[in-house]
Amino acid sequence: MTGRHPDAPVIGLDLGGTKIAAALVGAGGAVLARYTRPTPATRGAGAVLDALAEAVRAVRAPGTAAVGVAAAGVIDPVSGTVTSATDTIRGWAGTRLAAGLATRTGTPVACDNDVRAAATTELARLGDDGTLIYAAVGTGVGGAVAAGGRMLHGAAGIAGHLGHLPSPEADGLPCTCGATGHLEAIAAGPAITAHYARLGGDGADRLQTVAERAARGDRHATAAITLGARATGRALGGLANALGPHRVVVTGGVLGIGAPYRDALDEAFAAELMPPLRSLRLAAPHGGADAAVLGAAALTRTLPLHRPHPTGAPS
C-alpha cells in the first residue's frame, strides 16, 4: 500500500492528552531513537500539530519513509481526520491530522486511534484469522475490535469505542460524549473517583487516593472500585459472546489498583460468558512500553498514506 522499501525506517507517534512519544523504528521493529515532550493540549489543534512535527524532527533519520500517528479521539484513517473528540485536547475534533502533519514535515502520514494502533501488535500474534477484543481503561475507556485478522474501523473510524457501550451500572450518569449511561461514566478512573464521592467518600481527588483507602479497608472506596470493575467485566463478557474472540486484552492505568479491581473484573467477565467460551480469560498485553509507538509505526504499512499538500494549506 505504501510503495516504500520494506527496510526503510518509519516514525511512530503516540499522541495523548498529556504526552507525545516518538520513536524511529527500523527493520524488524527495532526502536532506533526515542523522544518525548508534553502535549500542548490547551493551546489548540495547530499547536498540537506543531508539537507532533517537532517530535518527528527530533527522531528523524535519512531515508525515513513515513510517519504513523496513534492519536486520542475518533480517527478516520481514510480521510485522516479527527471525527470526534473530548475536550482533553482543545479543539481537536475536526482536525485534519494526517494532512496537517504531512504538510508540516514533508513526509507521508498514516493515522488511527491510539488504542487501535496498540492493539495491532496483539492482533499480529493471532495469525490471519484472529478475532480480538482490546480494552484500555484509564482516564477514559477506549478499545479496539478485530475479526478475521482485520482491525475493524467502521463508519468514520468509530469502531471499538467500548467506553460508549450502554452500562446498567452507569444508568443516568453523564458520559464525556454527551450521552448518559455509558460504561465510561462508571468505569474510567475519574468516574470511579466520582462514584466514591457519591457513596460518601471524603476528599479524594484522584483514583490513586481511592485505591489507597480501599487497601486500608474504606468500604466506600472498595464499593466504587468493585462497581467499576464489574461494569467493565460485564460489558466485555457480553461483547465476547457477540464476537467469539480468541483473545480479550485489558490494559490501562486503572488496572494498577491491583487485586481488588482485577478479581472483580475477572469474576464479572467469566459470569457473562456462554458455555463455549468458558475457558476464555482476560489477558494482559504483550507489547510493553513500546506498544503504542510500534503500533503507530505499523500503521504506515496497513493504512492509507496522506501526502504533503502542495500549497501547504491544511492546518
C-alpha positions, 0 to 999 in steps of 0.5 A: 500500500505504501510503495516504500522499501520494506527496510526503510525506517518509519516514525511512530507517534503516540499522541495523548492528552498529556504526552507525545512519544516518538520513536524511529523504528527500523527493520524488524521493529527495532526502536532506533531513537526515542523522544518525548515532550508534553502535549500542548493540549490547551493551546489548540489543534495547530499547536498540537500539530506543531508539537507532533512535527517537532517530535518527528524532527527530533527522531528523524533519520535519512531515508525515513519513509513515513510517519504513523500517528496513534492519536486520542479521539475518533480517527478516520484513517481514510480521510485522516481526520479527527471525527470526534473528540473530548475536550482533553485536547482543545479543539481537536475534533475536526482536525485534519491530522494526517494532512496537517502533519504531512504538510508540516514535515514533508513526509507521508502520514498514516493515522488511527486511534491510539488504542487501535494502533496498540492493539495491532501488535496483539492482533499480529500474534493471532495469525490471519484469522484472529478475532480480538477484543482490546480494552484500555481503561484509564482516564477514559475507556477506549478499545479496539475490535478485530475479526478475521485478522482485520482491525475493524474501523467502521463508519468514520473510524468509530469502531471499538469505542467500548467506553460508549457501550450502554452500562446498567451500572452507569444508568443516568450518569453523564458520559464525556460524549454527551450521552448518559449511561455509558460504561465510561461514566462508571468505569474510567478512573475519574468516574470511579473517583466520582462514584466514591464521592457519591457513596460518601467518600471524603476528599479524594481527588484522584483514583490513586487516593481511592485505591489507597483507602480501599487497601486500608479497608474504606468500604466506600472506596472498595464499593466504587472500585468493585462497581467499576470493575464489574461494569467493565467485566460485564460489558466485555463478557457480553461483547465476547459472546457477540464476537467469539474472540480468541483473545480479550486484552485489558490494559490501562492505568486503572488496572494498577489498583491491583487485586481488588479491581482485577478479581472483580473484573475477572469474576464479572467477565467469566459470569457473562460468558456462554458455555463455549467460551468458558475457558476464555480469560482476560489477558494482559498485553504483550507489547510493553512500553513500546506498544503504542509507538510500534503500533503507530509505526505499523500503521504506515504499512496497513493504512492509507498514506496522506501526502504533503499538500502542495500549497501547504494549506491544511492546518 
